[in-house]
Amino acid sequence: MTTEHTPVRFDTKIAVLLREDLEPWQRLNVTAFLVSGLGSELPEVIGERYADADGTSYLPMFRQPVLVFRGAKETLTAAHGRALSRSLHLSVFTSDLFATGNDRDNRAAVRAVPKDRLDLVGLAVYGPRNAVDKVLKGASMHP
């Protein structure tokens, strides 16, 4: 029997993996950019609108937690390959994107580099919980 107090357990996972040498402002910026595409491409990850006691309506958010991890450059490269081999939903942020100022230039910067040569500083992945866990092998929870 399920009640409103029964813990919710998701069969999917949203995870962000950041390169461990990023500055604090970069971690926040990269995380925001990486997860921004999930809701537009995967409407099932978005919950219902929020409202306060006065009836003021607020935008919906993810229906489940976003877990943030960190790892070395090699960890990101390996995770990227594992996510692609499992056909999971994936977004990437490369070091080149710190020098651009808009979506058009961001896409051009990624498009200019073959996938095995991307200088990844972050990635977000969504999919079945066990598959995402395998992708994140070697990463640790971000403090």
C-alpha positions in Angstrom: 0.0 0.0 0.0 1.3 3.4 -1.0 0.6 6.5 1.1 1.7 10.1 0.8 4.4 9.3 3.3 5.8 6.4 1.4 9.3 7.3 0.0 9.3 7.7 -3.7 11.9 5.6 -5.5 12.7 6.4 -9.1 13.7 3.8 -11.7 15.6 6.5 -13.6 18.4 8.8 -12.6 19.4 12.4 -13.6 23.1 12.9 -13.0 25.7 15.6 -13.7 29.4 14.8 -13.8 31.8 17.8 -13.5 35.5 17.8 -13.9 37.1 18.2 -10.5 39.3 21.2 -11.4 36.5 23.7 -12.2 36.2 26.9 -10.3 33.0 27.2 -8.1 31.3 29.6 -10.6 32.1 27.3 -13.4 30.5 24.3 -11.6 27.3 26.2 -11.1 27.2 27.5 -14.7 28.0 24.2 -16.3 25.5 22.3 -14.2 22.7 24.8 -15.1 23.5 24.5 -18.8 23.8 20.7 -18.8 20.4 20.1 -17.2 18.6 22.8 -19.2 18.0 20.5 -22.1 16.5 17.6 -20.2 13.0 19.1 -19.7 12.6 20.2 -23.3 13.6 16.9 -24.8 12.3 14.6 -22.1 9.0 16.0 -20.7 8.6 12.9 -18.4 11.3 14.3 -16.2 9.3 17.4 -15.4 6.8 17.5 -12.5 3.7 19.6 -12.1 3.6 23.4 -11.6 4.0 24.6 -8.1 1.7 27.0 -6.2 2.0 28.6 -2.8 -0.8 29.0 -0.2 -1.9 32.2 -1.9 -2.4 30.5 -5.2 0.6 32.1 -6.9 1.8 29.7 -9.6 5.4 28.8 -10.2 7.2 26.9 -13.0 7.5 23.1 -12.7 10.8 21.5 -11.9 12.3 18.1 -12.3 10.2 15.4 -10.6 13.3 13.8 -9.1 16.6 14.8 -7.7 19.6 15.8 -9.8 22.7 14.1 -8.4 26.0 15.9 -9.0 29.3 14.0 -9.2 32.9 15.0 -9.9 35.9 13.3 -11.4 39.1 13.7 -13.3 39.3 14.5 -17.0 39.8 10.8 -17.7 36.6 9.9 -15.7 34.6 12.2 -17.9 36.0 10.8 -21.1 35.2 7.3 -19.9 31.7 8.2 -18.8 31.0 9.9 -22.1 32.0 6.8 -24.0 29.9 4.5 -21.7 26.8 6.8 -22.0 27.1 6.8 -25.8 27.5 3.0 -25.9 24.3 2.7 -23.8 22.4 5.2 -25.9 21.5 7.2 -22.9 20.3 10.8 -23.0 23.4 13.0 -22.8 24.4 16.6 -22.8 28.0 17.9 -22.9 29.8 21.0 -21.9 33.3 21.5 -23.2 36.1 23.9 -22.2 35.6 25.8 -25.4 32.1 26.9 -24.3 33.7 29.2 -21.6 34.8 31.4 -24.5 31.5 31.7 -26.3 28.5 33.8 -25.3 25.5 32.3 -27.1 23.9 29.1 -28.1 24.8 29.4 -31.8 28.5 29.7 -30.9 28.3 26.9 -28.3 26.9 24.5 -30.9 29.5 25.5 -33.4 32.3 24.9 -30.9 31.1 21.4 -30.1 30.4 20.6 -33.8 34.1 21.6 -34.6 35.6 18.7 -32.5 35.2 14.9 -33.0 33.5 13.2 -30.1 36.7 11.4 -29.0 38.6 14.7 -28.8 36.1 16.8 -26.9 37.7 18.6 -23.9 34.8 17.7 -21.6 34.3 19.7 -18.4 30.9 18.4 -17.7 28.1 16.1 -18.8 24.6 15.3 -17.8 23.0 11.9 -18.3 19.5 10.5 -17.9 18.3 7.0 -18.1 17.6 3.8 -16.1 19.2 4.1 -12.7 21.5 1.1 -13.0 22.8 2.2 -16.5 23.5 5.7 -15.2 25.4 4.2 -12.2 27.6 2.2 -14.6 28.3 5.3 -16.7 29.4 7.2 -13.5 31.9 4.4 -12.5 35.0 6.1 -11.0 33.2 9.4 -10.1 32.4 10.5 -6.6 29.5 12.6 -5.2 30.3 16.3 -5.4 30.8 17.7 -1.9 
